[in-house]
Amino acid sequence: MFGRKAEPINVRNMSRKTPFTHRIKNFLGVETKGALSEPPPWLIDLFGAQPTNAGVVVTPRAAMACAPVHCAVQAISEAMGQLPVNVLRQSEDGSKESDTSHPAYSLLHDAANDWTSASQFREQITRDALLYPHGGLAHIIRAEGKPVELIRIDREREAVSVTYENYEPVYKIGDQTFDRQNILHIPSPSLNGCGLITEGREAIGLAITLERHAARLFGNSARPSGLLSLKESQGPGLKRVTTPDEIEKIAAAWNATLGNNKSGGTAVLPAAVEWQQVTLNSVDAQFNEMRVHAVSEIARLFRVPTSLLYQLDRVTHSNAEQLGQEFLNYCLMAWIARFEGEFLLKLFTKEERSSYSARFETDEFLRADFLALMEGLGKGVAARIFSPNEAREKLGKAPYAGGDKFENPNTTTASLTV
């Protein structure tokens, strides 16, 4: 392919048979002498293999098996994937217009490469940045100095090391070293790039432990729905049941009549047997509270509202819209800033940066709320921010004659024709 001939270093040609010790060395950027059968504590901690206080090992794969973590990661990554990116060029009069002729436009708006759409690419890179140390990375393939492909680096397959020389990052992937300008890097929002999963492993480990405990509890039927108690003999004709055979026969008769999915029938008990229903006690209630608390801790870790994790105990019709706006303001905008800054540094030359920019179109969220979208477009046209044809374009509608006039349809003020 044209782009690959121009760039001899290609992640797709990297060996998959690199020895594990070399992969450790490349990942850390240090020499790994001696056997790894008893690695030092700092090495175990770095790889996320250090058990948490809850007794579980939290890795990216194990974390994604935890429902609240999976929901938080998908909420952020899918939102970043569905937001379109536009390449804007500033003209001499200060206005900014879309420039579809720039090489970065097709990579960010249409397809990152021949097999990955731009939307899927942003979603995958965001997910990597949330889960793995150092964040999400992609190789920039250039031809004649222009970007022609963005290829995501699979963190499950490739060992990644990020070191610094004279304060500039140096990327080592497998056995190859890449110049910083050829790597698109969305860093993990964590201390020293160790990753959110590593920093928040205690909160995630608690959630995993609670899930496993609940699964074992119900899977092994550890808590019965009720008890059959044997009464003392009272009065003539009442016989106390004492033999194991008689106890086993009573239990078998009960299960045959009302066990499994046969609840709701009529129970007939011997005179010496009494049914006692088992209810939730204070310990069970605290267990449920701990599961709610674990979900809240994970929401804090990823900075998403608990409503996005489907914990809806505090969600009402009046605050649901505000919670969605908080997700955009305090979570997604930070990710948008990371992406836009990295796009500007890596996909535009120094000369282009003063007039070009890559911008996420956040109003795309309004597509799911048709009433809010129509209200916003109506106010934009009335304020002469949009022309009617520009508003129709956002709805995917064809323009009409005279629709390029900037005028308030509710007044008789003079109009400006484009």
C-alpha positions as CSV (number, residue, x, y, z in Angstrom):
1,M,0.0,0.0,0.0
2,F,1.2,3.6,-0.7
3,G,1.3,4.7,2.9
4,R,3.2,1.6,4.1
5,K,5.9,2.0,1.5
6,A,6.6,5.5,2.7
7,E,6.9,4.4,6.3
8,P,9.3,1.4,6.9
9,I,8.3,1.0,10.5
10,N,5.0,-0.8,10.7
11,V,3.3,-2.3,13.7
12,R,1.7,-4.9,11.6
13,N,5.1,-6.4,10.7
14,M,6.2,-6.7,14.4
15,S,7.0,-10.2,15.6
16,R,4.4,-12.0,17.7
17,K,7.0,-14.4,19.0
18,T,9.0,-12.0,21.2
19,P,10.1,-13.8,24.4
20,F,8.2,-12.9,27.5
21,T,11.2,-11.6,29.3
22,H,12.0,-9.3,26.4
23,R,8.4,-8.0,26.4
24,I,8.8,-7.3,30.1
25,K,12.0,-5.4,29.4
26,N,10.4,-3.4,26.5
27,F,7.4,-2.6,28.6
28,L,9.4,-1.3,31.5
29,G,12.3,0.2,29.6
30,V,14.7,-1.6,32.1
31,E,16.9,-4.7,32.1
32,T,15.2,-7.7,33.7
33,K,18.0,-9.9,35.0
34,G,17.4,-13.2,36.7
35,A,14.4,-15.4,36.9
36,L,10.9,-13.9,37.0
37,S,9.5,-16.7,39.2
38,E,9.7,-14.4,42.2
39,P,9.4,-10.9,40.8
40,P,9.9,-7.9,43.1
41,P,6.8,-6.3,44.7
42,W,7.1,-3.2,42.6
43,L,7.0,-5.2,39.4
44,I,3.9,-7.2,40.6
45,D,2.2,-3.9,41.5
46,L,2.9,-2.3,38.2
47,F,1.4,-5.2,36.2
48,G,-1.8,-5.1,38.3
49,A,-1.1,-8.7,39.6
50,Q,-0.8,-7.6,43.2
51,P,-3.9,-8.9,45.0
52,T,-6.1,-6.3,46.5
53,N,-7.1,-6.2,50.2
54,A,-10.3,-8.0,49.1
55,G,-8.1,-10.9,47.9
56,V,-8.7,-10.6,44.1
57,V,-6.3,-9.7,41.3
58,V,-7.6,-6.8,39.2
59,T,-6.4,-6.7,35.6
60,P,-8.1,-4.9,32.6
61,R,-9.7,-8.1,31.5
62,A,-11.0,-8.9,35.0
63,A,-12.2,-5.4,35.5
64,M,-14.3,-5.5,32.4
65,A,-16.0,-8.6,33.7
66,C,-17.3,-6.4,36.6
67,A,-20.6,-5.0,35.5
68,P,-20.2,-1.5,36.9
69,V,-16.7,-1.1,35.4
70,H,-17.9,-2.4,32.0
71,C,-20.8,0.0,32.1
72,A,-18.6,3.0,32.9
73,V,-16.0,2.2,30.3
74,Q,-18.6,1.6,27.6
75,A,-20.5,4.8,28.5
76,I,-17.4,6.9,28.0
77,S,-15.9,5.1,25.0
78,E,-19.1,4.8,23.1
79,A,-20.0,8.5,23.7
80,M,-16.5,9.5,22.3
81,G,-17.1,7.2,19.4
82,Q,-20.5,8.6,18.4
83,L,-19.4,12.2,18.4
84,P,-18.3,13.3,14.9
85,V,-15.0,15.2,14.5
86,N,-14.7,18.1,12.0
87,V,-11.5,19.7,10.7
88,L,-11.9,23.5,10.8
89,R,-9.8,26.1,8.9
90,Q,-9.8,29.7,10.0
91,S,-10.2,32.2,7.2
92,E,-8.7,35.7,7.0
93,D,-11.9,37.3,8.4
94,G,-11.7,35.1,11.6
95,S,-14.5,32.7,10.7
96,K,-14.0,28.9,10.8
97,E,-15.2,26.6,8.1
98,S,-15.0,22.9,7.5
99,D,-12.1,21.8,5.3
100,T,-12.8,18.4,3.8
101,S,-9.7,18.5,1.6
102,H,-7.2,18.2,4.5
103,P,-5.8,14.7,4.9
104,A,-6.8,14.6,8.6
105,Y,-10.4,15.1,7.7
106,S,-11.0,11.7,6.2
107,L,-9.1,10.0,9.0
108,L,-11.1,11.7,11.8
109,H,-14.4,11.9,10.2
110,D,-14.7,8.9,7.9
111,A,-12.3,6.0,8.3
112,A,-9.0,5.7,10.3
113,N,-7.9,2.9,7.9
114,D,-9.4,0.5,5.4
115,W,-10.9,-1.7,8.0
116,T,-11.7,0.7,10.9
117,S,-14.2,3.5,10.8
118,A,-13.3,6.8,12.5
119,S,-16.1,6.2,15.1
120,Q,-14.9,2.7,15.9
121,F,-11.3,3.9,16.1
122,R,-12.1,6.6,18.7
123,E,-14.1,4.2,20.8
124,Q,-11.3,1.7,20.9
125,I,-8.6,4.2,21.7
126,T,-10.8,5.6,24.5
127,R,-11.4,2.2,25.9
128,D,-7.6,1.5,25.9
129,A,-6.9,4.8,27.7
130,L,-9.4,3.8,30.4
131,L,-8.1,0.3,30.9
132,Y,-4.4,0.1,30.2
133,P,-1.2,1.8,31.6
134,H,0.0,4.7,29.5
135,G,-3.4,4.9,27.7
136,G,-4.5,4.3,24.1
137,L,-2.0,4.4,21.3
138,A,-2.1,4.3,17.5
139,H,0.6,4.3,14.8
140,I,0.4,7.2,12.3
141,I,1.3,6.0,8.8
142,R,2.5,8.9,6.6
143,A,3.1,9.4,2.9
144,E,5.0,12.4,1.7
145,G,4.7,13.9,5.2
146,K,0.9,13.6,5.3
147,P,-1.1,11.2,7.5
148,V,-2.8,8.5,5.5
149,E,-3.7,5.8,8.1
150,L,-4.2,5.5,11.9
151,I,-3.6,2.0,13.2
152,R,-4.6,1.2,16.7
153,I,-1.9,-0.7,18.8
154,D,-3.5,-3.7,20.4
155,R,-2.5,-3.6,24.0
156,E,-3.4,-7.3,24.6
157,R,-0.8,-8.3,22.0
158,E,1.9,-5.6,22.1
159,A,4.2,-4.7,25.0
160,V,4.3,-0.9,25.3
161,S,7.0,1.2,27.0
162,V,6.9,5.0,27.3
163,T,10.1,6.6,28.5
164,Y,11.3,10.2,28.5
165,E,14.5,11.7,27.1
166,N,15.1,15.4,27.6
167,Y,11.4,15.5,28.6
168,E,10.3,14.2,25.3
169,P,8.4,10.8,25.2
170,V,10.0,7.9,23.5
171,Y,7.7,5.0,22.5
172,K,8.9,1.4,22.3
173,I,6.4,-1.2,21.0
174,G,7.8,-4.7,21.0
175,D,11.4,-4.4,19.8
176,Q,10.8,-1.2,17.8
177,T,11.3,2.4,18.8
178,F,9.0,5.1,17.4
179,D,9.4,8.8,17.1
180,R,6.7,10.7,19.1
181,Q,5.3,12.3,15.9
182,N,4.4,8.9,14.6
183,I,2.4,7.8,17.6
184,L,-1.0,9.1,18.4
185,H,-1.2,8.9,22.2
186,I,-4.3,9.5,24.4
187,P,-2.8,9.2,27.9
188,S,-4.5,7.5,30.8
189,P,-5.9,10.1,33.3
190,S,-3.9,8.7,36.2
191,L,-0.7,9.4,38.1
192,N,2.5,8.6,36.0
193,G,0.3,6.8,33.5
194,C,-0.2,3.7,35.6
195,G,-3.9,3.5,34.6
196,L,-7.2,3.9,36.2
197,I,-7.6,0.2,36.7
198,T,-4.3,0.1,38.7
199,E,-5.1,3.2,40.8
200,G,-8.7,2.1,41.5
201,R,-8.1,-1.6,41.9
202,E,-9.2,-1.6,45.6
203,A,-12.6,-0.2,44.7
204,I,-12.9,-2.5,41.7
205,G,-11.7,-5.5,43.8
206,L,-14.4,-4.8,46.4
207,A,-17.1,-4.8,43.7
208,I,-15.8,-8.1,42.2
209,T,-15.7,-9.7,45.6
210,L,-19.3,-8.7,46.3
211,E,-20.4,-10.0,43.0
212,R,-18.7,-13.4,43.5
213,H,-20.0,-13.7,47.0
214,A,-23.6,-13.1,45.8
215,A,-23.2,-15.5,43.0
216,R,-21.9,-18.2,45.3
217,L,-24.6,-17.5,47.8
218,F,-27.4,-18.1,45.3
219,G,-25.6,-20.6,43.2
220,N,-25.0,-22.9,46.2
221,S,-28.4,-22.1,47.8
222,A,-26.6,-21.0,50.8
223,R,-29.6,-19.1,52.2
224,P,-32.8,-21.3,52.3
225,S,-36.2,-19.7,51.7
226,G,-37.5,-21.3,54.9
227,L,-37.0,-23.9,57.6
228,L,-39.0,-26.9,58.7
229,S,-38.8,-27.1,62.5
230,L,-39.7,-30.2,64.5
231,K,-41.9,-29.4,67.5
232,E,-41.8,-31.2,70.8
233,S,-44.6,-33.7,71.3
234,Q,-47.7,-32.1,72.8
235,G,-50.7,-34.1,74.0
236,P,-51.8,-37.6,73.1
237,G,-51.2,-38.8,69.6
238,L,-48.4,-36.4,68.8
239,K,-45.1,-38.2,68.1
240,R,-41.8,-36.3,68.1
241,V,-39.8,-36.9,65.0
242,T,-36.3,-37.9,65.8
243,T,-35.0,-40.5,63.4
244,P,-32.9,-39.4,60.4
245,D,-35.1,-41.4,58.0
246,E,-38.2,-39.6,59.1
247,I,-36.6,-36.2,58.7
248,E,-35.3,-37.1,55.3
249,K,-38.8,-38.3,54.2
250,I,-40.4,-35.1,55.4
251,A,-37.8,-32.9,53.5
252,A,-38.2,-35.1,50.3
253,A,-42.0,-34.7,50.5
254,W,-41.7,-31.0,50.9
255,N,-39.3,-30.5,48.0
256,A,-41.4,-32.8,45.7
257,T,-44.5,-30.7,46.4
258,L,-43.1,-27.1,46.7
259,G,-39.4,-27.3,45.7
260,N,-37.7,-25.6,42.8
261,N,-40.4,-23.8,40.6
262,K,-43.4,-25.3,42.4
263,S,-43.9,-22.5,44.8
264,G,-47.5,-21.3,45.4
265,G,-49.1,-24.7,46.1
266,T,-50.7,-25.8,49.3
267,A,-48.5,-27.4,51.9
268,V,-49.7,-30.2,54.2
269,L,-47.4,-30.7,57.1
270,P,-47.3,-33.4,59.8
271,A,-48.6,-32.2,63.2
272,A,-45.0,-32.2,64.6
273,V,-43.6,-30.1,61.8
274,E,-43.7,-26.3,61.6
275,W,-42.8,-24.0,58.6
276,Q,-40.7,-20.8,59.4
277,Q,-39.9,-18.4,56.6
278,V,-36.4,-16.9,56.5
279,T,-36.3,-13.2,55.9
280,L,-33.5,-10.7,55.3
281,N,-31.7,-9.6,58.4
282,S,-29.5,-6.6,59.1
283,V,-26.4,-8.3,57.7
284,D,-28.2,-8.9,54.4
285,A,-29.3,-5.3,54.3
286,Q,-25.7,-4.1,54.9
287,F,-24.5,-6.4,52.1
288,N,-26.9,-4.7,49.7
289,E,-25.7,-1.3,50.9
290,M,-22.1,-2.3,50.3
291,R,-22.9,-3.3,46.7
292,V,-24.6,0.1,46.2
293,H,-21.5,1.8,47.7
294,A,-19.2,-0.2,45.4
295,V,-21.1,1.1,42.3
296,S,-20.8,4.6,43.6
297,E,-17.0,4.2,44.1
298,I,-16.6,3.0,40.6
299,A,-18.6,5.9,39.3
300,R,-16.3,8.3,41.2
301,L,-13.3,6.5,39.7
302,F,-14.4,7.1,36.2
303,R,-16.2,10.4,36.9
304,V,-19.6,9.4,35.5
305,P,-23.0,9.9,37.2
306,T,-24.3,6.8,39.0
307,S,-27.4,7.1,36.8
308,L,-25.2,6.0,33.8
309,L,-24.4,2.8,35.8
310,Y,-28.1,2.3,36.1
311,Q,-28.2,3.0,39.8
312,L,-31.4,5.1,39.6
313,D,-32.3,5.5,43.3
314,R,-31.7,9.3,43.2
315,V,-32.8,10.0,39.6
316,T,-36.0,12.0,39.0
317,H,-37.6,13.6,36.0
318,S,-36.4,17.0,37.1
319,N,-32.7,16.1,37.5
320,A,-32.2,13.5,34.7
321,E,-31.3,16.1,32.1
322,Q,-28.9,17.8,34.5
323,L,-27.1,14.5,35.2
324,G,-26.6,14.1,31.5
325,Q,-25.2,17.6,31.2
326,E,-22.8,16.9,34.1
327,F,-21.6,13.8,32.3
328,L,-20.7,16.0,29.3
329,N,-19.2,18.8,31.3
330,Y,-17.2,17.0,33.9
331,C,-16.3,13.7,32.2
332,L,-16.5,13.9,28.4
333,M,-15.1,17.4,28.0
334,A,-11.8,16.3,29.6
335,W,-11.6,13.4,27.1
336,I,-12.5,15.7,24.2
337,A,-9.7,18.1,25.2
338,R,-7.2,15.2,25.2
339,F,-8.2,14.1,21.8
340,E,-8.4,17.5,20.2
341,G,-5.0,18.5,21.6
342,E,-3.4,15.3,20.4
343,F,-4.9,15.6,16.9
344,L,-3.6,19.1,16.7
345,L,0.0,18.1,17.6
346,K,0.3,14.9,15.6
347,L,-1.9,15.4,12.5
348,F,-1.2,19.0,11.6
349,T,2.2,20.7,10.8
350,K,3.5,23.6,12.9
351,E,2.5,26.0,10.1
352,E,-1.1,24.6,10.0
353,R,-1.7,24.7,13.7
354,S,-2.3,28.5,13.7
355,S,-5.2,28.1,11.2
356,Y,-6.4,24.5,11.6
357,S,-8.1,22.6,14.4
358,A,-10.0,19.4,15.0
359,R,-13.3,19.8,16.8
360,F,-15.8,17.4,18.3
361,E,-19.4,18.2,17.4
362,T,-21.1,17.8,20.9
363,D,-24.5,18.9,19.6
364,E,-24.7,15.4,18.1
365,F,-26.1,14.3,21.5
366,L,-29.3,16.2,20.7
367,R,-30.1,13.7,17.9
368,A,-31.6,11.4,20.5
369,D,-33.8,14.2,21.9
370,F,-35.7,15.4,18.9
371,L,-37.7,18.0,20.9
372,A,-34.6,19.6,22.3
373,L,-32.9,19.5,18.9
374,M,-35.8,21.3,17.2
375,E,-36.0,23.8,20.0
376,G,-32.3,24.6,19.7
377,L,-32.3,24.9,15.9
378,G,-35.4,27.1,16.1
379,K,-33.7,29.5,18.5
380,G,-30.5,29.4,16.4
381,V,-32.4,30.4,13.3
382,A,-34.4,33.1,15.1
383,A,-31.1,34.5,16.5
384,R,-29.6,34.4,13.0
385,I,-26.9,32.1,14.1
386,F,-28.0,29.5,11.6
387,S,-29.7,29.9,8.3
388,P,-32.7,27.7,7.7
389,N,-30.7,25.6,5.2
390,E,-27.9,25.1,7.8
391,A,-30.5,23.9,10.3
392,R,-32.0,21.6,7.7
393,E,-28.5,20.2,6.9
394,K,-28.1,19.2,10.6
395,L,-31.4,17.3,10.2
396,G,-30.2,15.6,7.0
397,K,-32.8,17.6,4.9
398,A,-32.2,19.1,1.5
399,P,-31.9,22.9,1.2
400,Y,-34.6,25.0,-0.4
401,A,-34.6,28.2,-2.4
402,G,-34.2,31.2,-0.2
403,G,-33.1,29.2,2.8
404,D,-29.7,30.8,2.9
405,K,-31.0,34.1,4.3
406,F,-30.1,34.9,7.9
407,E,-33.4,36.3,9.3
408,N,-35.7,35.9,12.2
409,P,-38.9,34.3,10.8
410,N,-40.9,35.8,13.7
411,T,-40.0,39.4,12.8
412,T,-39.8,41.6,9.7
413,T,-36.2,42.7,10.1
414,A,-34.0,42.9,7.0
415,S,-32.2,39.7,6.0
416,L,-28.7,39.0,5.0
417,T,-28.3,36.7,2.0
418,V,-25.3,34.5,1.7
